[in-house]
Amino acid sequence: MSFRKRVTFTVAVIAALVIGATYRYILSGGLIARQKPPALEVVVARWVLHASVPGQMKDLNNPLSAAADSSDVSAGRELYRQKCEICHAYDGSGKTDLGAGQYPPPRDLRQAEVMNATDGELFYFIRNGIRNTAMPGWQMPDQQTWQLVVYLRNLPRVASLSASAASPGPSGAAQYVGSAACKSCHTSIYERWSKTRMANVVRDPREHPDAITPDLSKPDPLVKFSKEDIAFVYGSKWKQRYFKKVGDDYFPFPAQWDVTHKMWRPYVVAMGTDWWTRYYPADNFQRPTGPLCDGCHSVNYDISKATVTEWNVGCEKCHGPGSEHAKRPVRSNVVNPARLDYVQANDVCVQCHSQCQPLKTPAAGKYKYYDWPVGFQVGHKLGDYWKLEPHKLGETSFTHFSDGTAHKNRMQGNDFAISLMYERGVTCFSCHDVHGTDNDAMLWKPANVLCLDCHGPNSPNGPHAATIEQHTHHKTGSTGSECIACHMPKIEVTIADVNVRSHTFRFITPTTTETLKVPNACNLCHMDKSTGWATAALNGWTDRSPWRMSQ
């Protein structure tokens, strides 16, 4: 066979194979949109996309403010809802009905590759779209395009509902090394965290002379101790307590400082309130903080030695033992709560911010009964160590209102676990940044701005009204128009008449106050009015179901 014939034959065979493969690909559903793109196609396509952006565009910086509470972020959020949310979902995940039927599927805008893209790259793709995908080119003014870019930097944080999202974390050989080991690589985060209350729950007044809030030189019949007697100071926002060291243990003095009212109050947990009171006498100096407090106010509390790796809520309380990560800082040998599924992610906080009981007493330890989950570390299943405080519906107790809402402080986890937010994959750190922010309660953004990331007029998540003012029936900017005023009322006691916010996010009606004695948001503000007045006012809101308002 001549060379020309061999070449012709080879080309014909290759062509036949290509045609046959293409035919088979088509018959096997190769042209349907629901197929998942092959990994090679994804890698090549993303490389080509990145390379296609002109150099001068990559170097562009967003001229608008990316501050979470800026008007540009708010405008970007509205544009995102109008143009992007239908495919990319409200949180950028791309998990929508429309997105599920596209080839290729919408990008997960929360991925590092998108977050690490330059402002100019994001601007370029929003403006020009991406050929052979469902991504159109939006012909908007430059300012609106930049507003979309700043909002992409401020997407709401929601955890995965799938357990497969869990990260491996450190091995069983990993040791606790203390937060200082994290500082060299995570300097800015460390500096922010070190100024938070999380990092300063308990302080030694010898090291921090400013830790003691009241003037102990002023006599008070409740105060029978001096500055020299205080080994640790606990708290600073609502109340402050004082611990005395005896041997290896710490014990709380029976007086506490009410920060809000600037006065001394007695401190003793009454018998029959907390579950553990039946095991410890009604004497503060027979109630050590080790089994009752210190597991949450420290990292790696050793119950047999009464020692800690460090006091306060350090990095490893939320990220697990860090020795392996400090030696070889890679993603796989440390726990990142943001990569856990929603149950484990929330358990990072619920381990301490909840009223619970242990499932069993520890086999070894100085004491038998502990009011914190001994042995638990992040990434484990908290439910194997801890159960939420039981409650019988219809009964008001030390811990719960009769409808199941928490009655006291440090029960955010109890509330949150029964909320619709929890069920939808919202996590504690969707709203709070424990590394520290300038906002109240370490919120990522001011409260109303944060809520409106996921909720807005006519949003599928509600409220179902044309404007916020129409939903709240209060003037925009007023206290009554704040989301948290109605959905997170301050009804849970922390000290005396000082309350903290509920975390069920339910709107408690005045009728519920009458029937179940659960305080409602309306009468917390309108204290001079009756529940009957509040119910009548709500029934006058024609956009609300009278059946719900009367329950």
Secondary structure, 3 states (H helix, E strand, C coil): CCHHHHHHHHHHHHHHHHHHHHHHHHHCCCCCCCCCCCHHHHHHHHHHHHHHCCHHHHCCCCCCCCCCCCHHHHHHHHHHHHHCHHHHCCCCCCCCCCHHHCCCCCCCCCCHHHHCCCHHHHHHHHHHCCCCCCCCCCCCCHHHHHHHHHHHCCCCCECECCHHHCCCCCCCCCCCCCHHHHCCCCHHHHHHHCCCCHHHCEECCCCCHHHCCCCCCCCCCCCCCCHHHCCEEECCCCEEEEEEEECCEEEECCEEEECCCCEEEECCCCCCCCHHHHCCCCCHHHCCHHHHHHCCCEECCECCCCECCEECCCHHHHHCCCHHHHHCCCHHHCCCHHHCEHHHHHHHHHCCCCCEEECCCCCCCCCCCCCCCCCCCCCCCHHHCEEECCCCCCCCCCCECCCCCECECCCHHHHHHCCHHHHCCECHHHHECCCCCCCHHHECCCHHHHHHHHCCCCCCCCCCCCCHHHHHCCCCCCHHHCHHHHHCCEEEEEECCEEEECCCCCCCCHHHHHHHCCCCHHHHHCCCCCHHHHHHHHHCCCCCCHHHHCC
